[in-house]
Amino acid sequence: MILVTGATGNVGRNVVLQLLEAGETVRALTRDPEKAAFPAEVEVVAGDIADPQSLPPALKGVDRAFLFPVFGQLDGFLDVAKASGVEHIAMLSSSAIEFDDPGFIGQVHLECENAVTGSGIPRTFVRAGLFMLNDRGWAPQIRATGVVRTAYGTAAAAPVDERDIAAVATASLLDPRDGSVHSLTGPESLTQIDRVRIIGEVLGKPVAFEELSREEALSHLVQQMPPDAAEFLLDQLASWQGVTAEVLPTVEQVTGRPAHTYAQWVEHHVADFS
Ligand SMILES: NC(=O)c1ccc[n+]([C@@H]2O[C@H](COP(=O)([O-])OP(=O)(O)OC[C@H]3O[C@@H](n4cnc5c(N)ncnc54)[C@H](OP(=O)(O)O)[C@@H]3O)[C@@H](O)[C@H]2O)c1
C-alpha cells in the first residue's frame, strides 16, 4: 500500500494516477475528502500532516509514501510513519537547495529534507526545478488581453512538467533506493519571452510579451504566493537574465523516456489558456 500525501495537488495527483497505472494499491491523503475527486479504486483518507493525531489511520498498513513538504510540520508525520513501519519515503523537494543562494525556498525545503533524513526512514528526494505550471499564472492575462506582462523577459530557465516530477517520484516508489537525490529540470532552456511565444504558437494566435518593472511584477505575484517566495522568484529571474539554463538528463534517466517539452505542456493545459 502506498500513501500519497499532497494527493489533491498538481504533482501528487499525477503520482496517484501513475501509481494506479503501474498496478499499485494507492491511498490518498487530504484534509478535505469531500472535495477530492479520484478514480474509484483510490482509497481516500482524511488527515492533516500538521496534526499527527489525525494520521495513524492514514498510515496503517502503508509500506511506501509520497510526502508533500509541509514546511516545518513534518516531524509528527515522520514519527507516525516510522511507528507504522513505512519502509521508504519519496519527498517532493526543490532544486533551490543547490543554488549558491538557496534563499527562503531552498531553506524551507532543506529543513524538510533534514527532518526526513533525521527520521531514519529510507528516502528519496525529488528536487524539482522551476515548474512549467507557474506559467499558468499568465493564463488570465492571456485569455483577457492576449498579453503577458511580467518582469525579466530575457530570464532563462529549463522548467519541468508536473507529470515528469510525478513520474520520477513514482519510479522512486516502485524501485526504492535509499539515499537517492533526483534533481530535475525540463528538456530545454527557454526565456520567458520564448515561453510566451510558444504559448501563442500552440494556441494558434499571437501572444505578446510586455516587460514590467520588478515592483509591478511583485504586486501581481504576492496575490499568488507568500511575499518571501515572490521576492525569491524575482531574485532568481533577475540572476537568470541573458544566461542559458542548465538542462539535466534526470527525467529521462529515471523514467526511460524524454521529459515533456514546453509545447507539450501547453498542449496539455490548452483549456487554461483559451
Ligand atoms: N512552483 C515551483 O516552481 C516549484 C519548484 C520546486 C519545488 N516546488 C515545491 O512544490 C510544492 C508544490 O507542489 P504542488 O504544486 O503539487 O502543490 P499544490 O498543487 O499547491 O498542492 C498542495 C498539496 O499539499 C497538500 N497539503 C498542504 N498542507 C497540508 C497539510 N497540512 N496536510 C496534508 N496535506 C497538505 C494539499 O492537500 P489538501 O488541500 O487536499 O489537504 C495539496 O494536495 C511546494 O512545496 C513548492 O515549494 C515548487
PDBQT file of the ligand as one rigid body, heavy atoms in Angstrom, charges set to zero:
ROOT
HETATM    1  N1  LIG A 301       6.431  26.121  -8.239  1.00  0.00    +0.000 N 
HETATM    2  C1  LIG A 301       7.693  25.772  -8.456  1.00  0.00    +0.000 C 
HETATM    3  O1  LIG A 301       8.363  26.242  -9.399  1.00  0.00    +0.000 OA
HETATM    4  C2  LIG A 301       8.339  24.779  -7.517  1.00  0.00    +0.000 A 
HETATM    5  C3  LIG A 301       9.633  24.335  -7.789  1.00  0.00    +0.000 A 
HETATM    6  C4  LIG A 301      10.219  23.381  -6.933  1.00  0.00    +0.000 A 
HETATM    7  C5  LIG A 301       9.505  22.913  -5.835  1.00  0.00    +0.000 A 
HETATM    8  N2  LIG A 301       8.230  23.398  -5.614  1.00  0.00    +0.000 N 
HETATM    9  C6  LIG A 301       7.503  22.908  -4.430  1.00  0.00    +0.000 C 
HETATM   10  O2  LIG A 301       6.470  22.034  -4.846  1.00  0.00    +0.000 OA
HETATM   11  C7  LIG A 301       5.405  22.140  -3.923  1.00  0.00    +0.000 C 
HETATM   12  C8  LIG A 301       4.107  22.447  -4.667  1.00  0.00    +0.000 C 
HETATM   13  O3  LIG A 301       3.626  21.257  -5.279  1.00  0.00    +0.000 OA
HETATM   14  P1  LIG A 301       2.175  21.186  -5.940  1.00  0.00    +0.000 P 
HETATM   15  O4  LIG A 301       2.077  22.272  -6.977  1.00  0.00    +0.000 OA
HETATM   16  O5  LIG A 301       1.911  19.794  -6.327  1.00  0.00    +0.000 OA
HETATM   17  O6  LIG A 301       1.251  21.574  -4.698  1.00  0.00    +0.000 OA
HETATM   18  P2  LIG A 301      -0.238  22.149  -4.714  1.00  0.00    +0.000 P 
HETATM   19  O7  LIG A 301      -0.906  21.870  -6.016  1.00  0.00    +0.000 OA
HETATM   20  O8  LIG A 301      -0.175  23.550  -4.188  1.00  0.00    +0.000 OA
HETATM   21  O9  LIG A 301      -0.959  21.238  -3.624  1.00  0.00    +0.000 OA
HETATM   22  C9  LIG A 301      -0.658  21.314  -2.258  1.00  0.00    +0.000 C 
HETATM   23  C10 LIG A 301      -0.973  19.937  -1.681  1.00  0.00    +0.000 C 
HETATM   24  O10 LIG A 301      -0.486  19.848  -0.346  1.00  0.00    +0.000 OA
HETATM   25  C11 LIG A 301      -1.481  19.314   0.476  1.00  0.00    +0.000 C 
HETATM   26  N3  LIG A 301      -1.309  19.859   1.814  1.00  0.00    +0.000 N 
HETATM   27  C12 LIG A 301      -0.947  21.129   2.145  1.00  0.00    +0.000 A 
HETATM   28  N4  LIG A 301      -0.891  21.261   3.500  1.00  0.00    +0.000 NA
HETATM   29  C13 LIG A 301      -1.222  20.043   4.005  1.00  0.00    +0.000 A 
HETATM   30  C14 LIG A 301      -1.356  19.539   5.325  1.00  0.00    +0.000 A 
HETATM   31  N5  LIG A 301      -1.150  20.320   6.404  1.00  0.00    +0.000 N 
HETATM   32  N6  LIG A 301      -1.715  18.240   5.484  1.00  0.00    +0.000 NA
HETATM   33  C15 LIG A 301      -1.950  17.451   4.412  1.00  0.00    +0.000 A 
HETATM   34  N7  LIG A 301      -1.854  17.873   3.129  1.00  0.00    +0.000 NA
HETATM   35  C16 LIG A 301      -1.486  19.153   2.943  1.00  0.00    +0.000 A 
HETATM   36  C17 LIG A 301      -2.796  19.726  -0.152  1.00  0.00    +0.000 C 
HETATM   37  O11 LIG A 301      -3.784  18.776   0.209  1.00  0.00    +0.000 OA
HETATM   38  P3  LIG A 301      -5.285  19.102   0.699  1.00  0.00    +0.000 P 
HETATM   39  O12 LIG A 301      -5.544  20.573   0.495  1.00  0.00    +0.000 OA
HETATM   40  O13 LIG A 301      -6.157  18.218  -0.163  1.00  0.00    +0.000 OA
HETATM   41  O14 LIG A 301      -5.305  18.690   2.126  1.00  0.00    +0.000 OA
HETATM   42  C18 LIG A 301      -2.464  19.649  -1.636  1.00  0.00    +0.000 C 
HETATM   43  O15 LIG A 301      -2.687  18.346  -2.119  1.00  0.00    +0.000 OA
HETATM   44  C19 LIG A 301       5.815  23.207  -2.893  1.00  0.00    +0.000 C 
HETATM   45  O16 LIG A 301       6.467  22.607  -1.811  1.00  0.00    +0.000 OA
HETATM   46  C20 LIG A 301       6.793  24.021  -3.679  1.00  0.00    +0.000 C 
HETATM   47  O17 LIG A 301       7.675  24.755  -2.866  1.00  0.00    +0.000 OA
HETATM   48  C21 LIG A 301       7.642  24.288  -6.425  1.00  0.00    +0.000 A 
ENDROOT
TORSDOF 0
